[in-house]
Amino acid sequence: MTNPFRTSTAALALGLGMLASGAYAETVVDFTVAEYSSKTGPYFQKVADDFTAANPDIKINIEVVPWDTLLQRLTTDVAGGNAPDISIIGTRWLLDFASQGVAEPVDGYLTPEFKDSFIGTFMNPGIIDGKMMGLPVAASARAMMVNMDIYDKAGVAPPTTWDELYAASKKIAELPDVYAFGLQGKEIETDAYFYYNLWTHGGDILNADGTSGLDSEAAITSAKLYKQMIDEGLTQPSPTNYTREDVFNMFKQGQLATIFTFPMLIPQIKEEAPNLHYKILPFPEAGAKATYGVTDTLMMFSDSDVKEAAWKFIEFAYQDKYREEFDLGEGFLPVTKNVAALDHFTSDPDVAGFAAGLPYAKFAPVIANWEEIADVTVRTLQQIYLGDVTPEDGLKAAAAEINKIRGL
């Protein structure tokens, strides 16, 4: 007769043995995802689910965080010893994370084949002191977008220079229920909206000697132009109350004639405003061509204790089928060669309009304390737009403050 006690004991011992051997052990990789759109979370969850189906012993824990709070969230998590294993970050934050020892170099994980799958231009911003500190996860360039119906109604052509933009905006401002120029003045990338103007006037964020370029003639001219357009009612009222998304929403609703934007807006327009008649054009010029080249980075944290599992997921997520879905869904320029060769990215006129600027793209400088420096710029621009300071006084004070931050 079978002894039930002995059977239960044997089963328990077998179960404990399997658990000890790792058969039932589960490795958890925490992945903090920057929220690009409503599609971001579901997309990464799908990739994570597919990965776990192929690797049942590894679970990917996805947490989606809005861009506006992402840096503060990661800074708090790092300080509290609760950093994720991997995260999407703004590449402009990478130097600070690397200098603090927070970022894990990935050179030792990169195989030659995997490394060669990336477009070199987008890999370069992740190299710090000769080490690859992260991988490009998203890329874009910026351009001007115009509502052709509004331009046609006003009887003006899309501008190629800042003088033409100003003149066209004066005409458009005479139309009812629309505004000529959407100017962002709140939260993330308020400074970028100014850089477009600064760069195309021949200025730069930093001078050749590393000092701030905000007190240059080009910078003052650029700020004066924006302030004049605000005062003359050529922008929407009170730009400092408008985020990037607010401006984009007004454009999608047909309320703005001109905005500066990125490829991510195209899928949104096609889904939310399919009848909008728009055109992608280079930024207006005043002596120089420029666009803003932007990358985001997938970074591994140095204190992660599941680096091998995290890297296994990273390689999985960079398969062509996932990168194609991500880039098309979010409206990014591809960071990998195979996806860049797809018809959509070689023949689509919208994508081509953004990609055309890449040969003369400028990137945010990879310097320490960049976020603090950018914040000085944002606060100064807001003061100028509100009329609290003149462009000359505000930008000269900002340049002095930035030079102090940089120790110059």
C-alpha positions as CSV (number, residue, x, y, z in Angstrom):
1,M,0.0,0.0,0.0
2,T,1.4,3.4,-0.9
3,N,2.2,5.7,2.0
4,P,0.6,9.1,1.2
5,F,2.9,10.8,3.7
6,R,6.0,9.6,1.8
7,T,4.5,10.6,-1.6
8,S,3.8,14.1,-0.3
9,T,7.3,14.4,1.2
10,A,8.8,13.3,-2.1
11,A,6.8,15.7,-4.1
12,L,7.7,18.5,-1.7
13,A,11.4,17.6,-1.9
14,L,11.2,17.5,-5.7
15,G,9.5,20.9,-5.8
16,L,12.1,22.4,-3.5
17,G,14.9,20.9,-5.5
18,M,13.6,22.3,-8.7
19,L,13.1,25.7,-7.1
20,A,16.7,25.6,-5.8
21,S,18.0,24.6,-9.2
22,G,16.4,27.7,-10.7
23,A,13.8,25.8,-12.7
24,Y,11.0,28.0,-11.2
25,A,13.1,31.0,-10.5
26,E,12.1,34.2,-12.2
27,T,14.4,37.1,-13.1
28,V,12.7,40.5,-13.2
29,V,14.1,43.3,-15.3
30,D,12.7,46.7,-14.4
31,F,12.4,48.9,-17.5
32,T,11.4,52.6,-17.2
33,V,9.9,53.8,-20.5
34,A,9.5,57.4,-21.6
35,E,6.0,58.1,-22.8
36,Y,6.1,59.4,-26.4
37,S,2.4,58.9,-27.1
38,S,-0.6,56.8,-26.1
39,K,0.9,54.0,-28.2
40,T,4.2,53.8,-26.2
41,G,3.1,51.7,-23.2
42,P,1.1,49.1,-25.2
43,Y,4.0,48.7,-27.7
44,F,6.6,48.0,-25.1
45,Q,4.3,45.8,-23.2
46,K,3.8,43.7,-26.3
47,V,7.6,43.4,-26.9
48,A,8.0,42.4,-23.2
49,D,5.3,39.8,-23.4
50,D,6.8,38.4,-26.6
51,F,10.2,38.2,-24.9
52,T,8.9,36.5,-21.8
53,A,7.0,34.0,-24.0
54,A,10.4,33.1,-25.5
55,N,12.3,33.4,-22.2
56,P,9.9,32.2,-19.5
57,D,12.4,32.6,-16.7
58,I,12.7,36.4,-17.4
59,K,9.9,38.9,-16.7
60,I,10.2,42.5,-18.0
61,N,8.4,45.0,-15.7
62,I,7.4,48.0,-17.8
63,E,6.7,51.3,-16.1
64,V,5.7,54.2,-18.4
65,V,6.7,57.7,-17.2
66,P,5.8,61.1,-18.9
67,W,8.8,62.9,-20.3
68,D,8.1,66.0,-18.2
69,T,8.7,64.1,-15.0
70,L,11.1,61.4,-16.2
71,L,14.4,63.0,-15.2
72,Q,13.2,63.8,-11.7
73,R,11.8,60.3,-11.3
74,L,15.0,58.7,-12.3
75,T,17.1,61.1,-10.1
76,T,14.9,60.2,-7.1
77,D,15.0,56.5,-7.8
78,V,18.8,56.6,-8.1
79,A,19.2,58.6,-4.9
80,G,16.9,56.1,-3.1
81,G,18.7,53.0,-4.4
82,N,15.7,52.1,-6.5
83,A,17.0,52.7,-10.0
84,P,15.5,50.5,-12.7
85,D,17.7,48.1,-14.6
86,I,17.3,49.9,-18.0
87,S,15.5,53.1,-19.0
88,I,14.9,55.4,-22.0
89,I,16.5,58.7,-21.2
90,G,17.2,62.0,-23.1
91,T,20.7,61.7,-24.5
92,R,21.4,65.2,-23.1
93,W,21.2,63.6,-19.6
94,L,23.7,60.9,-20.4
95,L,26.9,62.7,-19.6
96,D,25.7,63.6,-16.1
97,F,24.6,60.0,-15.5
98,A,27.9,58.7,-16.8
99,S,30.0,61.1,-14.7
100,Q,28.0,60.1,-11.6
101,G,28.8,56.4,-12.3
102,V,25.1,55.7,-12.8
103,A,25.4,54.5,-16.4
104,E,26.8,51.1,-17.3
105,P,29.1,51.0,-20.4
106,V,27.8,48.5,-22.9
107,D,30.9,47.9,-25.0
108,G,31.4,44.5,-23.4
109,Y,27.9,43.4,-24.4
110,L,27.9,44.7,-28.0
111,T,28.7,42.1,-30.6
112,P,30.2,43.4,-33.9
113,E,27.1,42.3,-35.7
114,F,24.7,44.1,-33.3
115,K,26.8,47.3,-33.3
116,D,26.9,47.3,-37.1
117,S,23.1,47.2,-37.3
118,F,22.9,50.8,-36.1
119,I,23.4,54.1,-38.1
120,G,26.6,55.5,-37.0
121,T,25.4,59.1,-36.8
122,F,22.9,58.2,-34.1
123,M,25.4,56.0,-32.2
124,N,27.9,58.9,-31.7
125,P,26.0,60.8,-29.1
126,G,26.2,57.8,-26.8
127,I,30.0,57.6,-26.8
128,I,31.5,59.3,-23.7
129,D,35.3,59.2,-23.1
130,G,35.6,56.5,-25.7
131,K,33.0,54.3,-24.1
132,M,29.5,53.4,-25.4
133,M,27.2,54.4,-22.6
134,G,23.9,53.6,-24.2
135,L,22.1,52.8,-27.5
136,P,20.0,55.1,-29.6
137,V,16.4,54.2,-29.1
138,A,14.7,57.1,-30.9
139,A,15.8,59.8,-33.3
140,S,14.2,62.7,-35.0
141,A,15.0,66.0,-36.8
142,R,12.8,69.0,-36.7
143,A,11.2,71.1,-39.5
144,M,8.5,73.7,-40.1
145,M,5.0,72.5,-40.8
146,V,2.4,74.8,-42.4
147,N,-1.3,74.6,-42.9
148,M,-1.7,75.1,-46.6
149,D,-5.4,75.9,-46.4
150,I,-4.7,78.9,-44.2
151,Y,-1.8,80.1,-46.3
152,D,-3.9,79.8,-49.5
153,K,-6.8,81.6,-47.8
154,A,-4.4,84.4,-46.8
155,G,-2.9,84.5,-50.3
156,V,0.7,84.0,-49.2
157,A,3.3,81.4,-50.0
158,P,5.0,79.3,-47.3
159,P,8.2,81.2,-46.2
160,T,11.8,80.3,-46.8
161,T,13.2,83.2,-44.6
162,W,12.4,84.8,-41.3
163,D,11.4,88.0,-43.1
164,E,9.0,86.1,-45.2
165,L,7.6,84.3,-42.2
166,Y,7.0,87.6,-40.5
167,A,5.3,89.2,-43.6
168,A,3.2,86.1,-44.1
169,S,2.1,86.0,-40.5
170,K,1.0,89.7,-40.7
171,K,-1.4,88.6,-43.6
172,I,-2.6,85.5,-41.8
173,A,-3.3,87.5,-38.7
174,E,-6.0,89.3,-40.6
175,L,-8.0,86.1,-41.0
176,P,-10.6,85.2,-38.4
177,D,-10.3,82.3,-35.9
178,V,-6.7,81.4,-36.7
179,Y,-3.3,82.4,-35.4
180,A,-0.3,82.8,-37.7
181,F,2.5,81.2,-35.6
182,G,2.4,78.7,-32.8
183,L,5.1,79.6,-30.2
184,Q,5.8,77.2,-27.4
185,G,6.7,78.8,-24.1
186,K,6.0,76.3,-21.3
187,E,7.8,73.2,-20.1
188,I,9.9,70.8,-22.1
189,E,11.7,72.1,-25.2
190,T,10.8,75.7,-24.8
191,D,14.5,76.3,-25.3
192,A,14.5,74.2,-28.5
193,Y,11.9,76.5,-30.1
194,F,14.4,79.3,-29.5
195,Y,17.4,77.3,-30.8
196,Y,15.8,76.9,-34.2
197,N,15.7,80.7,-34.5
198,L,19.1,81.2,-33.0
199,W,20.9,78.6,-35.3
200,T,19.3,79.9,-38.5
201,H,20.4,83.4,-37.6
202,G,24.0,82.1,-37.4
203,G,24.3,81.8,-33.7
204,D,25.0,78.9,-31.4
205,I,24.3,77.7,-27.9
206,L,28.0,77.7,-27.0
207,N,30.8,79.8,-28.4
208,A,34.0,78.2,-29.6
209,D,35.6,78.9,-26.3
210,G,32.8,77.1,-24.4
211,T,31.1,80.2,-23.1
212,S,27.4,80.8,-23.6
213,G,26.2,82.1,-26.9
214,L,23.0,83.5,-25.5
215,D,24.3,87.1,-25.4
216,S,25.3,87.1,-29.0
217,E,23.8,89.4,-31.6
218,A,22.1,86.5,-33.3
219,A,20.5,85.4,-30.0
220,I,19.3,88.9,-29.2
221,T,17.9,89.3,-32.7
222,S,16.1,86.0,-32.5
223,A,14.5,86.8,-29.1
224,K,13.4,90.3,-30.3
225,L,11.7,88.7,-33.3
226,Y,9.7,86.3,-31.2
227,K,8.8,89.1,-28.7
228,Q,7.7,91.3,-31.6
229,M,5.5,88.6,-33.0
230,I,3.9,88.0,-29.6
231,D,3.3,91.8,-29.1
232,E,1.7,92.1,-32.6
233,G,-0.7,89.2,-32.1
234,L,1.0,87.0,-34.6
235,T,1.2,84.1,-32.2
236,Q,-1.5,82.5,-30.0
237,P,-2.1,84.6,-26.9
238,S,0.2,84.1,-23.9
239,P,2.7,81.5,-25.3
240,T,4.1,80.8,-21.8
241,N,0.8,79.0,-21.1
242,Y,1.3,76.6,-24.0
243,T,3.3,73.3,-23.9
244,R,4.6,71.6,-27.0
245,E,1.5,69.4,-27.0
246,D,-0.9,72.4,-26.7
247,V,0.6,73.9,-29.8
248,F,0.5,70.7,-31.7
249,N,-3.2,70.2,-30.7
250,M,-4.1,73.7,-32.0
251,F,-2.4,72.9,-35.3
252,K,-4.3,69.6,-35.6
253,Q,-7.5,71.6,-35.0
254,G,-6.7,74.0,-37.8
255,Q,-6.1,77.0,-35.5
256,L,-2.5,77.6,-36.4
257,A,-0.8,78.3,-39.7
258,T,2.8,77.5,-38.8
259,I,4.5,75.4,-36.2
260,F,7.9,73.9,-35.7
261,T,7.7,70.2,-35.0
262,F,9.1,66.6,-35.3
263,P,8.1,63.5,-37.3
264,M,6.1,62.2,-34.3
265,L,3.3,64.6,-35.2
266,I,2.6,63.0,-38.6
267,P,1.0,59.7,-37.3
268,Q,-1.1,61.8,-34.9
269,I,-2.4,64.0,-37.7
270,K,-3.2,61.1,-40.0
271,E,-5.2,59.5,-37.2
272,E,-6.8,62.6,-35.6
273,A,-7.0,65.1,-38.5
274,P,-6.8,63.1,-41.8
275,N,-8.2,66.0,-43.8
276,L,-5.6,68.5,-42.7
277,H,-3.7,69.9,-45.7
278,Y,-0.2,70.4,-44.5
279,K,3.4,70.6,-45.9
280,I,6.8,69.9,-44.3
281,L,9.4,72.5,-45.0
282,P,12.9,73.5,-43.8
283,F,13.1,76.1,-41.0
284,P,13.2,79.8,-42.2
285,E,16.7,81.1,-42.8
286,A,18.5,84.3,-41.9
287,G,21.9,83.4,-43.2
288,A,22.2,79.8,-42.1
289,K,20.5,76.4,-42.5
290,A,19.8,74.3,-39.4
291,T,17.6,71.7,-37.8
292,Y,17.7,70.1,-34.4
293,G,18.9,66.5,-34.4
294,V,17.6,64.7,-31.4
295,T,18.3,61.2,-30.1
296,D,17.0,59.4,-27.0
297,T,19.1,56.7,-25.4
298,L,18.4,53.3,-23.9
299,M,20.7,53.2,-20.9
300,M,21.6,50.3,-18.5
301,F,22.1,51.2,-14.9
302,S,25.4,50.3,-13.3
303,D,23.9,48.9,-10.1
304,S,21.6,46.5,-11.9
305,D,22.1,43.0,-10.7
306,V,20.4,41.4,-13.8
307,K,22.5,43.0,-16.5
308,E,22.8,39.8,-18.6
309,A,19.0,39.4,-18.6
310,A,18.5,43.1,-19.4
311,W,20.9,42.9,-22.3
312,K,19.2,39.8,-23.6
313,F,15.9,41.8,-23.7
314,I,17.6,44.8,-25.4
315,E,18.9,42.6,-28.2
316,F,15.5,41.1,-28.6
317,A,13.7,44.5,-28.7
318,Y,16.0,45.7,-31.5
319,Q,14.9,43.1,-34.0
320,D,13.8,44.6,-37.3
321,K,10.1,43.8,-36.9
322,Y,9.9,45.6,-33.5
323,R,12.0,48.6,-34.6
324,E,9.8,49.0,-37.7
325,E,6.7,49.0,-35.6
326,F,8.1,51.4,-33.1
327,D,9.4,53.9,-35.6
328,L,6.3,53.8,-37.8
329,G,4.0,54.0,-34.9
330,E,5.6,56.9,-33.1
331,G,6.8,58.7,-36.2
332,F,10.6,58.5,-35.6
333,L,13.5,58.4,-38.0
334,P,15.1,55.0,-37.9
335,V,18.2,54.4,-35.9
336,T,19.0,51.0,-37.5
337,K,20.1,50.4,-41.1
338,N,17.6,47.7,-42.1
339,V,14.6,49.8,-41.0
340,A,16.1,52.9,-42.7
341,A,16.1,51.0,-46.0
342,L,12.3,50.4,-45.9
343,D,10.3,52.2,-48.6
344,H,8.5,54.3,-46.1
345,F,11.7,56.0,-45.0
346,T,13.1,56.4,-48.5
347,S,10.1,57.6,-50.5
348,D,7.5,59.1,-48.0
349,P,7.5,62.9,-48.6
350,D,6.7,63.6,-45.0
351,V,9.6,61.6,-43.7
352,A,11.9,63.0,-46.4
353,G,11.0,66.5,-45.3
354,F,12.4,65.9,-41.9
355,A,15.3,63.7,-43.0
356,A,16.4,66.4,-45.5
357,G,17.8,68.5,-42.6
358,L,20.1,65.8,-41.2
359,P,23.2,66.8,-43.2
360,Y,23.2,70.2,-41.3
361,A,21.6,69.0,-38.0
362,K,22.8,70.5,-34.8
363,F,22.6,68.6,-31.5
364,A,22.3,69.8,-27.9
365,P,25.9,70.1,-26.6
366,V,27.1,67.1,-24.5
367,I,28.2,69.0,-21.5
368,A,27.9,68.6,-17.7
369,N,24.8,70.2,-16.1
370,W,23.0,70.6,-19.4
371,E,19.6,70.4,-17.9
372,E,20.4,73.2,-15.4
373,I,21.7,75.3,-18.3
374,A,18.6,74.6,-20.4
375,D,16.4,75.6,-17.5
376,V,18.2,79.0,-17.3
377,T,17.4,79.5,-21.0
378,V,13.8,78.5,-20.6
379,R,13.2,80.8,-17.6
380,T,14.8,83.7,-19.4
381,L,12.8,83.2,-22.5
382,Q,9.6,83.1,-20.5
383,Q,10.6,86.4,-18.8
384,I,11.2,87.9,-22.2
385,Y,7.9,86.7,-23.7
386,L,6.1,88.1,-20.7
387,G,7.8,91.4,-20.9
388,D,9.5,91.2,-17.5
389,V,12.9,91.8,-19.1
390,T,14.2,93.0,-22.4
391,P,15.9,90.5,-24.7
392,E,19.2,92.3,-24.3
393,D,19.1,92.3,-20.5
394,G,17.6,88.9,-20.1
395,L,20.0,87.1,-22.4
396,K,23.1,88.8,-21.1
397,A,22.1,87.8,-17.5
398,A,21.4,84.2,-18.7
399,A,24.7,84.0,-20.4
400,A,26.5,85.1,-17.3
401,E,24.6,82.6,-15.2
402,I,25.4,79.8,-17.6
403,N,29.1,80.7,-17.7
404,K,29.1,80.5,-13.9
405,I,27.4,77.1,-13.9
406,R,30.2,76.0,-16.4
407,G,32.9,77.5,-14.2
408,L,34.0,79.9,-17.0
